[in-house]
Structure formats: structure tokens, C-alpha cells
Amino acid sequence: MHIEQLVLEHYRNYEALQAEFDNTVNVIIGENAQGKTNIIESIYVLAMAKSHRTSNDKDLIRWEAEYAKIKGRVQKKHQSLPMELVISKKGKKARINHLEQTRLSQYIGNMNVVMFAPEDLTLVKGSPQVRRRFIDMEIGQVSPVYLHDLSRYHKVLQQRNHYLKQLQTKRASDYTMLDVLTEQLIELAVKVTAKRFEFIRLLQHWAGPLHKGISRGIETLEILYEPAAGMKEDQTQEQMRTTLAEAFLKGRTREVDRGVTLTGPHRDDLLFYVNGKNIQTFGSQGQQRTTALAVKLAEIELIQSEIGEYPILLLDDVLSELDDYRQSHLLNTIHGKVQTFVTTTNTDGIEHDTLNAASAYSVTSGAMTQIK
């Protein structure tokens, strides 16, 4: 899978851009604040219908413009697929093959991307919210059903939190409504949790050997999913429902006192162990970076195993954050099989066949020029 053409209108600092790319490696070079990251962010947004840098879609619209438009032509194994996303103050409109999609969950997954940016190096030591977002974005690319269930879960969660707040402030007293919302939430929580367990099992399958390779065979990585309600991977969905129902019953008084839902997938976390040691707490920065790199490389292989094609890899200013050995390992892994976009202020000090043979572009003040 690769993106052949990218067209931008009123996107960030780009008034207009039309570019065609190599299906192997594309290096985008520019000083800070010139717009190089905006290029690969736009590819990510075209694929995922949201940015990895901001939760406010209005940030993507050029100053004083009414909308931002991203168009791309994606070459897949069996077809060339036009994609289009228009972002305005009224919302988003997504088209696949010129047909408007009624749900974003039907749109996401038509183009698959893996983003690796400096903030991803904090995947291990960052907040649980960062890791939950990582899980949701990656599963969502290969499972529209998961995205749909997750969206419904968050809607019911919002309703339940609203009702808990009413009970807390004595504006409501009927617990029957809370029970109904709790039942709905449990049903969706079990579906979301079961899919997350499955995803982490697959991620472990690919990340374990990759981590061992990067660590020169001296470290073993274990990735564990930790549900807030204490559900276990070997439970059936019926057993998960029972565990979650008991957790809600036990925590009801506390939830009403706090006015918020305290258990469920929105509170879960990922744990990373290296040689049996929790590296979120006890690992060195080098171990944390090796784990983040192994997880990102595992994503590439996991998506390929699920859909039969390699995703597009977006490396946003991340090579400068890795030492020579990890740089080489990353570039050797992707060499010849993944369309890759690399942003950097310069390529000085990075000597590798993959980059030497790449197409190169220069970005200055929202204008991009091919230089190689």
C-alpha cells in the first residue's frame, strides 16, 4: 500500500499543495515551523480522520479559511483508491472513491498508517490515556466494528456520568435508570475489552522477537493489558460480564459520591515488562525507547498480517531521537517493503542506504519542492 498523490487546500500553513511520492522512501527536509510535519500529519489525518497532534480539528484549517481539504490517491494491492476529507467548522465529510461515507468508522481503515513521532517515545512512561489512545487508533484501523462499539461505549459512558452527577447532586434519586445504563455499558465494555486483549496478544507476538533483536538478544519484552475491573484474558465474555457487574455493584456508592464512572475500558492500561521488571517504573530511558521502537515496528507487521498489505510509515523527526544502532535497526526493518515518509531538519550524520536512495523534498514557508 502506498499513497501516490497528495493534494492539500487551506491545510495548516499550506494554501495549496499537489505532490506525488515515491512508493519507497520520501525524506522531507526543512527547518522548524516551515511545514514539514504538516505534510505527514495530513497523510495521517487523511487515513484516520483525526490528527495525532491536536484534538481540535479547527487547528487544521488555514488561518481565515472556511475549510481544509485533503485528497489522496492510494495504491492498494487490487485497486487505486481516491480518498478525500474536508474539515470545516461544521464538522467532517469523508469520501471514498468519490462516495460520501455516512460513518467515519466505514472510512477509517481504507488507508493504513503507522505514525512514529518523538512523543511516541513516551508511550511507555506517559499517561495511561496515551496508551489507551494508541490501542484504540491501531485496532480501529483493522476493525471498523471495534470503532463502532467504542463510539457507542463512550456515548453510554457520557450518559451514565451525567446521571451519576444528577444522583450526586440529588437532582435524581431513581437507581433504576443507573442500572439500565450500567447494563448497556457492561455489554459494550466486554466487547471492547475482548478485542483489546486479542490485539495485545498479537502485538506481543510481533514485538517480542523485534525487541529481542534490538536489545541484541539480552532482553525479553512482555506486554500486558490491565483492565481496571480485573477482567482476565482467559475469561469468557459471560465471565467478563459477571466480573464487571460485580465491580460496578461494589463501587456504586463511591461512583455516586464522585459523580463519575470509575471502572471500565476508559480506565484501563498497558504494562510493559523487560526481563520481568516493570520498565514504566524501573526501566532506563534506553529500555523505554527500545520498547517503544519494538512496539511501533510490531504495529507494521501486525497490520500486514491482518490486512495482507504493509501500512504507510510516517517518521516525524524521530531519527534524531534514536542512537545510531536503533536508527539502523529501524531503517533495516523497513527497507524495501514499506512506503515511508521521514521528516528531518537535515540528514547529516545519518548514513544509510535506505536514506541515500530516497526521494527528497525541501519545505520552506508552506511550499514543498522535490530536490532529489
C-alpha positions in Angstrom: 0.0 0.0 0.0 1.3 3.5 -0.8 0.0 7.0 -1.4 0.8 8.1 -4.9 -0.6 11.7 -4.8 -1.4 14.2 -2.1 -3.5 17.4 -2.6 -4.0 20.0 0.1 -6.2 23.0 0.2 -6.1 25.5 3.1 -4.4 23.0 5.4 -2.4 24.4 8.2 0.2 26.7 6.6 -0.5 25.3 3.1 -2.7 27.4 0.8 -2.4 24.7 -1.9 -0.1 21.7 -2.5 -0.1 18.9 -5.0 2.7 16.3 -4.7 3.5 12.9 -6.0 5.6 10.5 -4.0 7.9 7.6 -4.4 6.5 4.2 -3.2 9.6 3.5 -1.1 11.2 6.3 1.0 10.4 10.0 0.9 12.6 12.4 3.0 11.1 15.8 3.8 13.7 18.3 4.9 13.1 21.7 6.4 13.8 24.0 9.3 11.4 24.0 12.3 8.0 25.7 11.7 8.2 25.6 7.9 5.5 22.9 7.4 7.3 19.6 7.0 5.4 17.9 9.9 2.2 19.3 8.4 2.8 17.1 5.3 2.9 13.8 7.2 0.2 14.9 9.6 -2.1 15.5 6.6 -1.4 11.9 5.4 -2.2 10.7 8.9 -5.4 12.8 9.1 -6.5 11.5 5.6 -6.2 7.9 6.9 -7.5 8.4 10.5 -9.9 11.4 10.2 -8.1 13.0 13.1 -4.7 14.4 14.0 -2.0 12.9 16.2 -1.0 16.4 17.3 -4.3 18.1 18.3 -7.8 17.1 19.3 -9.2 20.4 17.9 -10.0 20.0 14.2 -10.1 23.7 13.7 -6.4 23.8 14.2 -6.0 22.1 10.9 -7.8 24.8 8.9 -5.6 27.6 7.5 -5.9 31.0 9.1 -9.1 32.8 7.9 -10.1 29.9 5.6 -13.5 28.3 5.9 -12.3 24.7 5.4 -9.3 22.4 4.9 -9.3 19.7 2.3 -7.0 16.7 2.0 -7.2 14.5 -1.1 -5.1 11.4 -1.8 -4.8 8.6 -4.3 -3.9 5.4 -2.5 -2.5 2.4 -4.4 -3.6 -0.8 -2.8 -3.0 -4.4 -3.9 -6.0 -4.6 -6.1 -7.1 -1.0 -6.8 -6.2 2.7 -6.9 -8.4 4.4 -4.4 -9.3 8.1 -4.3 -9.8 9.4 -0.7 -11.0 12.9 0.4 -11.5 14.5 3.8 -13.0 18.0 4.2 -12.8 19.6 7.6 -14.9 22.7 8.3 -16.3 24.4 11.4 -19.4 22.4 10.9 -17.6 19.0 11.0 -16.0 16.5 8.7 -17.1 15.0 5.3 -15.2 11.9 4.1 -15.3 10.3 0.7 -14.0 7.0 -0.6 -14.0 6.6 -4.4 -16.0 9.9 -4.6 -18.8 8.4 -2.4 -19.6 10.2 0.8 -19.3 7.9 3.9 -22.1 8.2 6.4 -20.0 6.9 9.3 -16.3 7.6 9.9 -15.9 4.0 11.1 -16.6 3.0 7.5 -14.0 5.4 6.2 -11.1 4.6 8.6 -9.1 1.6 7.6 -9.2 2.2 3.9 -5.6 3.5 4.1 -3.4 2.2 6.9 -0.7 4.2 8.6 1.8 3.8 11.4 3.0 7.1 12.9 6.2 7.3 14.9 6.9 10.7 16.4 9.1 11.9 19.4 6.0 11.8 21.6 5.7 8.1 20.9 8.9 7.5 22.8 6.8 8.4 25.8 4.3 5.6 25.1 5.9 3.5 27.8 6.4 6.2 30.5 3.5 8.5 29.5 0.0 8.5 31.0 -2.5 5.6 30.6 -4.6 7.8 28.4 -1.7 7.9 25.8 -1.6 4.1 25.8 -5.4 3.7 25.5 -5.4 6.1 22.6 -2.6 4.0 20.9 -4.6 0.8 21.4 -7.8 2.4 20.0 -6.2 4.0 17.0 -4.4 0.8 16.0 -7.3 -1.6 16.4 -9.6 0.9 14.7 -7.6 0.7 11.5 -8.2 -3.0 11.1 -11.6 -3.4 12.8 -14.5 -1.0 11.9 -16.7 -3.0 14.3 -14.4 -2.1 17.2 -14.6 1.6 16.3 -18.3 1.4 16.3 -18.5 -0.4 19.6 -16.0 2.0 21.2 -18.0 5.0 20.0 -21.2 3.6 21.4 -19.4 2.8 24.7 -18.3 6.4 25.1 -21.8 7.7 24.3 -23.3 5.5 27.1 -20.4 6.4 29.4 -21.2 10.1 28.9 -24.9 9.4 29.7 -24.0 7.4 32.8 -21.6 10.0 34.0 -24.3 12.7 33.5 -26.8 10.6 35.5 -24.3 9.9 38.3 -23.7 13.6 38.6 -27.5 14.1 39.0 -27.6 11.4 41.7 -24.6 13.1 43.4 -26.3 16.5 43.5 -29.7 15.0 44.5 -31.4 16.1 41.2 -32.2 12.4 40.7 -32.9 9.6 43.1 -34.1 6.7 40.9 -31.4 4.0 40.7 -33.3 2.0 38.0 -32.1 4.4 35.3 -28.5 3.9 36.6 -29.0 0.1 36.4 -30.2 0.3 32.8 -27.2 2.4 31.8 -24.8 0.1 33.7 -26.1 -2.9 31.8 -25.7 -1.1 28.4 -22.2 -0.1 29.4 -21.2 -3.6 30.5 -22.3 -5.1 27.2 -20.2 -2.7 25.2 -17.2 -2.7 27.7 -16.9 -6.5 27.3 -16.8 -6.2 23.5 -14.1 -3.5 23.7 -12.1 -5.4 26.3 -12.2 -8.7 24.5 -10.9 -7.0 21.3 -8.2 -5.2 23.2 -7.0 -8.5 24.8 -6.8 -10.0 21.3 -4.9 -7.0 19.9 -2.3 -7.1 22.8 -1.8 -10.8 22.2 -1.0 -10.2 18.5 1.2 -7.2 19.4 3.2 -9.3 21.9 3.6 -12.0 19.1 5.4 -9.4 16.9 7.0 -7.1 19.4 8.7 -9.8 21.5 11.1 -11.0 18.7 11.7 -7.5 17.5 12.6 -6.3 21.0 15.0 -9.2 21.4 16.7 -8.3 18.1 17.1 -4.6 19.0 18.4 -5.5 22.5 20.9 -7.9 20.9 19.2 -10.9 22.5 19.7 -9.9 26.1 16.2 -8.6 26.9 12.7 -10.2 26.8 9.7 -8.0 26.4 6.2 -8.8 27.9 3.2 -6.6 27.2 0.2 -7.0 29.4 -3.3 -5.5 29.2 -4.6 -4.4 32.6 -8.4 -3.8 32.9 -9.5 -1.6 35.7 -12.3 -4.0 36.6 -9.9 -7.0 37.0 -11.1 -9.0 34.0 -8.8 -11.7 32.7 -7.8 -12.7 29.2 -8.8 -16.4 29.7 -12.3 -15.4 30.8 -15.3 -16.0 28.5 -17.3 -12.9 27.6 -20.0 -14.1 30.1 -17.4 -14.3 32.9 -16.2 -10.8 31.9 -19.8 -9.5 32.2 -20.0 -11.0 35.7 -16.7 -9.6 36.8 -17.6 -6.1 35.5 -21.1 -6.2 37.1 -19.6 -7.1 40.5 -17.1 -4.3 40.2 -19.9 -1.8 39.4 -22.1 -3.1 42.3 -19.1 -2.9 44.7 -18.2 0.7 43.6 -21.7 2.1 43.2 -21.6 4.3 46.4 -18.2 5.6 45.6 -19.3 6.4 42.0 -22.3 8.3 43.2 -20.2 10.2 45.7 -17.8 11.2 43.0 -20.3 11.7 40.2 -18.3 9.7 37.7 -17.8 6.2 36.3 -14.7 4.7 37.9 -14.2 1.4 36.1 -14.3 0.2 32.5 -12.2 0.3 29.4 -11.8 4.1 29.7 -9.7 3.5 32.8 -7.6 0.5 31.6 -3.8 0.5 31.0 -0.9 -1.3 29.2 2.0 -2.6 31.2 5.5 -3.3 29.8 7.9 -5.7 31.4 11.5 -6.3 30.4 13.2 -9.3 31.9 10.4 -9.4 34.4 10.8 -5.7 35.5 8.1 -3.1 35.0 10.0 -0.6 32.9 7.4 2.2 33.2 8.7 2.5 36.8 12.1 0.9 36.9 13.4 0.9 33.3 16.2 3.1 31.9 15.4 5.6 29.1 17.2 3.3 26.7 15.0 0.4 27.6 11.9 2.5 27.3 13.0 3.7 23.9 13.8 0.2 22.7 10.3 -0.9 23.8 8.6 2.0 22.0 10.6 1.2 18.8 9.8 -2.5 19.0 6.1 -1.7 19.5 6.0 0.6 16.5 7.8 -1.9 14.3 5.4 -4.6 15.6 2.4 -2.5 14.5 3.7 -2.6 10.9 3.9 -6.4 10.9 0.6 -6.8 12.8 -1.3 -4.6 10.3 0.3 -6.6 7.4 -0.8 -9.9 9.0 -4.4 -8.6 9.4 -5.0 -7.0 6.0 -2.4 -8.6 3.7 -0.6 -5.3 2.9 2.0 -3.2 4.7 0.8 0.2 6.0 2.4 3.5 5.2 5.0 4.5 7.8 5.3 8.1 9.0 8.5 9.0 10.9 8.1 12.6 12.2 11.5 13.9 13.3 12.2 10.7 15.2 15.6 9.6 13.7 17.4 12.3 15.5 15.9 11.0 18.8 17.4 7.5 18.2 21.0 6.5 18.6 22.9 5.1 15.6 22.1 1.4 16.4 18.4 2.0 16.8 18.3 4.2 13.7 20.0 1.4 11.7 17.6 -1.2 13.1 14.6 0.8 12.2 15.8 1.6 8.6 16.9 -2.0 8.0 13.5 -3.3 9.1 11.5 -1.1 6.7 14.0 -1.3 3.8 12.3 -2.3 0.6 8.8 -3.2 2.0 7.1 -0.1 3.5 6.4 3.3 1.9 8.0 5.6 4.4 7.9 9.4 5.0 10.7 10.8 7.0 10.8 14.4 8.3 14.1 15.9 9.5 15.9 19.3 9.7 18.8 17.7 7.9 20.3 14.2 7.1 23.8 15.0 8.4 25.1 12.1 10.4 22.6 9.6 9.1 24.4 7.3 6.7 22.2 4.5 5.5 21.5 3.0 2.1 17.7 3.4 2.6 18.0 7.2 3.0 20.7 7.6 0.4 18.4 6.1 -2.2 15.3 8.0 -1.1 13.4 10.8 -2.9 14.0 14.1 -1.1 11.9 17.2 -0.7 12.6 20.7 0.7 9.9 22.6 2.6 10.1 26.3 3.2 7.2 28.5 4.4 4.4 26.2 3.3 5.9 25.3 -0.1 7.5 21.9 -1.0 10.0 21.3 -3.8 11.5 18.0 -4.9 15.3 18.2 -4.7 16.2 14.5 -5.5 
